[in-house]
Amino acid sequence: MYKKIALSFFLFSSLNIIWAQDTIPPSKKADTVLIETTIDTMAIDTTVVDTLVIRREQERIKDIKKGVTLNTSVISFKKTKPLDKEYKKFQVPSFWQKINLLGLNFSEVAFVNWNAGGNNSVSALANIRFERNYKFRYIQWENYLEMRYGLNAQDNQKLRKTDDALRFSSTFGYRRDTISNWYYSAKANFNTQFSNGYKYPDRTAPISRSLSPGYFFLGAGTSYISEGRKFNLYISPLTQKATVVLDQDLADKGAFGVEKAVLDADGNVIQNGKNLFLELGFLVTNHWETQVAKNIALKHRINLYTDYLRKFGNIDVDWELNMDLQVNEYIVTTIGTHLIYDDDILFDPVKDADGIVIDPGEPRIQFKQLLGVGVSYNF
């Protein structure tokens, strides 16, 4: 009985092996080889079938696109040209924008046997500007530092100062969304000079010195700042202006609006003049830059201030207008004007025979014009 069952099972397994199909469909050119088929009959209830399929040929690619080569590419440097500019490595983008600008302008006039006459002269003006500006989402913070100093040398004359300025400005702004260009702002300004100023040719008594005067503005308001910072309008209905005169001689004379010294009948000082003069008023500032032509840039800056307490409506003006004509990467020609009006700065005081000031003078419009050709380097 058991022998018949085993024989039937053996015949059934053999037929299955003969009729079984390869699970991987053979291609037209593929050759399938059955390597080994083993049936373990040692155990009646166990069957082990092992099959290994080998393809001797791979079907070739029939559709090859034009312009595609399967051969090894050849690299050639025959048509390679050197870079015109130095290669700059990739840097992670920063929310800080920095400007380091160094400029030096020269002008010179020389005469040899010149019938019309004239004095040989050489002038030089150095200026340095640093900017550190931060902008990210709702916050914008601008910091500006400018230093200028100029000298002029002529035949039979000592050196004369032609320009002298130290200016620092910092503005912090916050906006409610990332679409608007209007910011809630707080602003601080400081202006002074480096060395003594004289009314040439008199060099005995300086009319100004370092921190005499020094102007400090601190206030809060609103500002409109365009994308790219080319236009900046700041309006502050509450700004304190502090005028500092550290030189006591100038303070005793009441220069730049400070309270002057109290004198006796003989002109002796009874009480020294004040070194600080405070005002509270309304401030408007505007900075604007535009590209007039490909190599011509126009820059405008104006400060308008009026005091609430003393003379409201009387406006102090500080206005600069400069045009830069860029010859190349380093050579630049500058044409500029600077206008100042401050009723606290008086001119031509009148003195009596004893040297006592009987008329402090009157305010006047101050105007300066500049034309120079020089070198500008951005680092």
C-alpha positions as CSV (number, residue, x, y, z in Angstrom):
1,M,0.0,0.0,0.0
2,Y,2.7,2.5,1.0
3,K,4.7,1.6,-2.1
4,K,1.8,2.5,-4.4
5,I,1.4,5.9,-2.7
6,A,5.1,6.7,-3.0
7,L,5.2,5.7,-6.7
8,S,2.1,7.9,-7.4
9,F,3.7,10.9,-5.6
10,F,7.0,10.4,-7.5
11,L,5.2,10.4,-11.0
12,F,3.2,13.6,-10.0
13,S,6.3,15.5,-9.0
14,S,8.1,14.5,-12.2
15,L,5.3,15.7,-14.4
16,N,5.3,19.0,-12.5
17,I,9.0,19.6,-13.1
18,I,8.6,18.9,-16.9
19,W,5.6,21.2,-17.4
20,A,6.7,24.0,-15.0
21,Q,7.6,27.4,-16.7
22,D,10.4,29.7,-16.0
23,T,9.2,32.6,-13.8
24,I,11.4,35.0,-15.8
25,P,10.1,35.2,-19.4
26,P,12.9,34.4,-21.8
27,S,13.8,36.9,-24.5
28,K,13.9,35.9,-28.1
29,K,17.7,35.6,-28.1
30,A,18.0,34.5,-24.5
31,D,19.1,31.0,-23.7
32,T,17.8,29.4,-20.6
33,V,19.6,26.5,-19.0
34,L,18.3,24.3,-16.3
35,I,21.3,23.6,-14.2
36,E,20.1,21.3,-11.5
37,T,16.9,19.7,-10.3
38,T,17.1,17.5,-7.3
39,I,14.4,15.6,-5.6
40,D,15.1,14.3,-2.2
41,T,13.3,11.0,-1.8
42,M,15.0,10.1,1.4
43,A,11.9,11.5,3.2
44,I,8.6,10.6,1.8
45,D,6.8,13.8,2.9
46,T,9.7,16.2,1.8
47,T,10.5,17.6,-1.6
48,V,13.3,20.1,-2.4
49,V,13.5,21.7,-5.8
50,D,16.5,24.0,-6.6
51,T,16.5,26.0,-10.0
52,L,19.3,28.4,-11.2
53,V,18.6,30.4,-14.4
54,I,21.5,32.0,-16.4
55,R,21.1,34.4,-19.3
56,R,24.1,34.2,-21.6
57,E,23.1,37.3,-23.7
58,Q,21.7,40.7,-22.8
59,E,19.2,42.3,-25.0
60,R,20.7,45.3,-26.8
61,I,19.4,48.9,-26.7
62,K,17.6,49.6,-29.9
63,D,16.5,53.3,-29.5
64,I,19.4,55.6,-28.9
65,K,18.7,59.4,-28.9
66,K,20.7,61.6,-31.2
67,G,23.6,63.4,-29.6
68,V,24.1,60.8,-26.9
69,T,27.4,59.0,-26.9
70,L,28.1,56.0,-24.8
71,N,31.9,56.2,-25.4
72,T,34.2,57.7,-22.8
73,S,34.2,61.6,-23.0
74,V,37.5,63.4,-23.8
75,I,38.2,66.6,-21.8
76,S,40.2,69.3,-23.6
77,F,41.4,72.7,-22.2
78,K,42.4,74.1,-25.6
79,K,39.4,76.6,-25.7
80,T,39.6,77.5,-22.0
81,K,40.3,81.1,-21.2
82,P,41.6,82.6,-17.9
83,L,39.1,84.5,-15.7
84,D,39.0,88.3,-16.1
85,K,38.4,88.8,-12.4
86,E,39.7,87.0,-9.4
87,Y,37.4,84.1,-8.4
88,K,35.4,84.8,-5.3
89,K,34.6,81.9,-3.1
90,F,31.0,81.2,-2.1
91,Q,30.0,82.9,1.1
92,V,27.0,82.3,3.3
93,P,24.5,85.2,2.8
94,S,24.5,87.7,5.7
95,F,21.9,90.1,6.9
96,W,24.7,92.7,7.4
97,Q,25.7,95.1,4.7
98,K,29.1,96.8,5.1
99,I,30.8,99.6,3.2
100,N,34.4,100.7,3.7
101,L,35.3,103.6,1.4
102,L,38.6,105.5,1.3
103,G,38.9,108.6,-0.9
104,L,41.7,111.1,-1.6
105,N,41.2,114.1,-3.9
106,F,43.9,116.4,-5.3
107,S,44.1,119.7,-7.0
108,E,47.2,121.6,-8.1
109,V,48.0,124.9,-9.8
110,A,51.6,125.8,-10.8
111,F,52.9,129.0,-12.6
112,V,56.2,129.6,-14.3
113,N,56.8,133.2,-15.7
114,W,53.0,133.6,-15.9
115,N,52.2,137.1,-17.0
116,A,48.7,137.2,-15.5
117,G,50.1,136.3,-12.1
118,G,49.0,133.8,-9.5
119,N,50.2,131.7,-6.6
120,N,51.3,128.1,-6.8
121,S,48.9,125.9,-4.7
122,V,48.3,122.3,-3.8
123,S,45.2,121.0,-2.1
124,A,44.3,117.6,-0.8
125,L,41.1,116.2,0.8
126,A,40.9,112.8,2.5
127,N,37.6,111.2,3.4
128,I,36.7,107.9,5.0
129,R,33.3,106.4,5.2
130,F,32.2,103.3,7.1
131,E,28.7,101.8,7.0
132,R,27.3,98.8,8.9
133,N,23.6,98.1,8.1
134,Y,21.5,95.2,9.3
135,K,18.1,94.2,7.9
136,F,16.0,91.1,8.6
137,R,12.3,90.8,8.5
138,Y,10.9,93.5,10.9
139,I,14.2,95.1,12.1
140,Q,16.5,97.5,10.3
141,W,19.5,99.0,11.9
142,E,21.8,101.5,10.1
143,N,25.1,102.8,11.3
144,Y,27.1,105.5,9.5
145,L,30.5,107.1,10.2
146,E,32.2,109.7,8.0
147,M,35.5,111.6,8.5
148,R,36.8,114.4,6.2
149,Y,39.9,116.5,6.4
150,G,41.4,118.9,3.8
151,L,44.5,121.1,3.6
152,N,45.6,123.8,1.2
153,A,49.2,125.0,0.7
154,Q,50.1,128.2,-1.2
155,D,53.3,130.2,-1.9
156,N,54.3,132.4,1.0
157,Q,51.4,131.2,3.2
158,K,51.1,128.6,5.9
159,L,48.9,125.5,5.6
160,R,45.2,126.3,5.7
161,K,42.3,124.0,6.5
162,T,39.7,123.6,3.8
163,D,37.5,120.9,5.2
164,D,37.0,119.3,8.7
165,A,34.2,117.0,9.7
166,L,33.4,114.0,11.9
167,R,29.9,112.7,11.7
168,F,28.3,109.6,13.2
169,S,24.7,108.4,12.8
170,S,22.7,105.4,14.0
171,T,19.1,104.6,13.3
172,F,17.1,101.7,14.6
173,G,13.8,100.8,13.0
174,Y,11.0,98.3,13.6
175,R,8.0,97.6,11.3
176,R,4.9,95.6,12.0
177,D,5.0,93.5,8.8
178,T,7.4,92.7,6.0
179,I,5.5,94.4,3.3
180,S,5.4,98.0,4.6
181,N,8.4,100.4,4.2
182,W,7.4,102.5,7.2
183,Y,9.3,101.9,10.5
184,Y,9.0,103.0,14.1
185,S,12.4,104.6,14.5
186,A,14.9,105.9,17.0
187,K,17.8,108.0,15.8
188,A,21.1,109.4,17.2
189,N,23.4,111.8,15.5
190,F,26.7,113.3,16.5
191,N,28.7,116.0,14.6
192,T,32.0,117.8,15.4
193,Q,35.4,118.5,13.9
194,F,39.0,117.5,14.4
195,S,41.2,120.6,14.7
196,N,41.0,124.4,15.3
197,G,39.3,126.6,12.8
198,Y,40.4,130.2,12.1
199,K,39.2,133.2,10.2
200,Y,42.2,133.5,8.0
201,P,44.7,135.1,8.0
202,D,44.2,135.6,11.7
203,R,45.5,132.6,13.6
204,T,45.6,134.0,17.1
205,A,42.1,133.2,18.2
206,P,40.4,130.1,17.0
207,I,36.7,130.4,16.1
208,S,36.0,126.7,16.6
209,R,37.7,123.6,18.0
210,S,37.2,119.9,18.5
211,L,33.9,119.5,20.4
212,S,33.5,123.2,20.2
213,P,31.0,122.9,18.9
214,G,29.7,119.4,19.0
215,Y,26.1,118.6,18.1
216,F,24.2,115.6,19.5
217,F,20.7,114.7,18.4
218,L,18.6,112.0,20.0
219,G,14.9,111.4,19.2
220,A,12.2,109.0,18.1
221,G,9.7,109.0,15.3
222,T,8.9,107.3,12.1
223,S,10.9,106.7,8.9
224,Y,10.3,105.5,5.4
225,I,13.1,103.4,4.0
226,S,12.9,102.1,0.4
227,E,14.2,98.7,-0.7
228,G,17.9,99.0,-1.3
229,R,18.1,101.9,1.1
230,K,18.3,104.5,-1.7
231,F,15.7,106.7,-0.1
232,N,15.4,107.4,3.6
233,L,12.9,109.9,5.2
234,Y,12.9,110.3,9.0
235,I,10.4,112.4,10.8
236,S,10.7,112.9,14.6
237,P,8.3,115.2,16.5
238,L,10.4,114.8,19.6
239,T,14.1,115.3,19.3
240,Q,16.6,116.7,21.8
241,K,19.5,118.7,20.5
242,A,22.6,119.2,22.7
243,T,25.2,121.8,21.7
244,V,28.6,121.2,23.4
245,V,31.3,123.9,23.7
246,L,34.1,122.5,25.8
247,D,36.5,125.4,25.0
248,Q,36.0,127.8,27.8
249,D,37.1,130.9,25.9
250,L,34.5,130.2,23.3
251,A,31.9,129.4,25.9
252,D,32.5,132.7,27.7
253,K,31.8,134.5,24.4
254,G,28.5,132.7,24.1
255,A,29.6,131.0,20.8
256,F,27.1,128.6,19.1
257,G,24.2,129.5,21.3
258,V,25.5,128.6,24.8
259,E,24.9,131.0,27.7
260,K,27.9,133.4,27.7
261,A,29.9,134.5,30.8
262,V,28.9,137.2,33.2
263,L,31.4,140.1,33.2
264,D,31.9,143.0,35.5
265,A,32.3,146.7,34.5
266,D,36.0,146.1,33.7
267,G,35.4,143.1,31.5
268,N,36.5,140.5,34.0
269,V,34.7,137.2,34.2
270,I,32.4,136.8,37.2
271,Q,30.7,133.6,36.1
272,N,31.9,131.3,33.4
273,G,29.8,130.7,30.4
274,K,27.9,127.4,30.0
275,N,29.4,124.5,28.1
276,L,26.1,122.9,27.2
277,F,23.0,124.2,25.5
278,L,19.9,122.0,25.3
279,E,17.0,122.3,22.9
280,L,13.8,120.2,22.3
281,G,12.2,120.3,18.9
282,F,11.1,118.8,15.6
283,L,13.6,117.0,13.3
284,V,13.3,115.9,9.7
285,T,16.1,114.2,7.8
286,N,16.3,112.9,4.3
287,H,18.9,110.8,2.4
288,W,18.5,110.1,-1.3
289,E,20.8,108.4,-3.8
290,T,20.1,108.0,-7.5
291,Q,22.0,107.0,-10.7
292,V,21.8,109.9,-13.1
293,A,23.7,108.1,-15.8
294,K,25.8,105.0,-16.1
295,N,28.8,106.5,-14.3
296,I,27.2,109.5,-12.6
297,A,25.7,109.2,-9.1
298,L,23.8,111.9,-7.2
299,K,23.7,112.0,-3.4
300,H,21.5,114.3,-1.3
301,R,21.3,114.7,2.5
302,I,19.4,117.3,4.4
303,N,18.6,118.0,8.1
304,L,15.9,120.4,9.2
305,Y,15.4,121.2,12.9
306,T,13.2,123.7,14.8
307,D,13.1,124.3,18.5
308,Y,9.8,124.2,20.4
309,L,10.9,126.3,23.4
310,R,12.8,129.3,22.1
311,K,12.0,130.1,18.5
312,F,9.5,127.6,17.0
313,G,9.3,128.0,13.2
314,N,12.9,129.2,13.0
315,I,14.5,126.3,11.1
316,D,18.2,125.2,11.2
317,V,19.3,123.8,7.8
318,D,22.2,121.5,7.0
319,W,22.1,120.4,3.4
320,E,24.7,118.6,1.3
321,L,24.5,117.7,-2.4
322,N,27.2,115.7,-4.1
323,M,27.7,114.3,-7.6
324,D,30.3,111.5,-8.2
325,L,31.5,111.0,-11.8
326,Q,33.1,107.5,-11.9
327,V,36.0,107.4,-14.4
328,N,36.9,103.8,-13.7
329,E,37.0,101.5,-10.7
330,Y,39.4,103.7,-8.7
331,I,39.3,107.2,-10.3
332,V,36.4,109.5,-9.4
333,T,35.6,113.2,-9.9
334,T,33.4,114.8,-7.1
335,I,31.4,118.0,-7.4
336,G,29.7,119.0,-4.2
337,T,28.0,121.8,-2.2
338,H,27.2,122.2,1.5
339,L,24.8,124.8,2.9
340,I,24.3,125.6,6.6
341,Y,22.1,128.0,8.4
342,D,21.9,128.1,12.2
343,D,20.7,131.3,14.0
344,D,22.9,130.3,17.0
345,I,26.0,130.9,14.9
346,L,26.7,134.6,14.7
347,F,29.1,136.6,12.5
348,D,30.9,139.9,12.7
349,P,30.4,140.9,16.4
350,V,30.9,144.6,17.2
351,K,33.2,145.6,20.0
352,D,33.8,149.0,21.7
353,A,37.1,150.6,22.4
354,D,37.7,148.5,25.5
355,G,37.1,145.3,23.6
356,I,33.7,144.6,25.1
357,V,31.2,143.1,22.7
358,I,28.3,145.5,22.3
359,D,26.7,143.7,19.3
360,P,27.0,139.9,19.1
361,G,26.5,139.9,15.3
362,E,24.0,138.2,13.1
363,P,23.4,134.7,11.6
364,R,24.3,134.2,8.0
365,I,24.1,131.5,5.4
366,Q,27.2,129.4,5.2
367,F,28.1,127.9,1.8
368,K,30.9,125.6,0.6
369,Q,31.6,124.3,-2.9
370,L,33.9,121.5,-3.7
371,L,35.4,120.2,-7.0
372,G,38.1,117.5,-6.9
373,V,39.5,114.6,-8.8
374,G,41.0,111.7,-6.9
375,V,41.3,108.1,-5.9
376,S,38.5,106.1,-4.4
377,Y,39.0,102.6,-2.9
378,N,36.3,100.3,-1.6
379,F,37.7,97.6,0.8
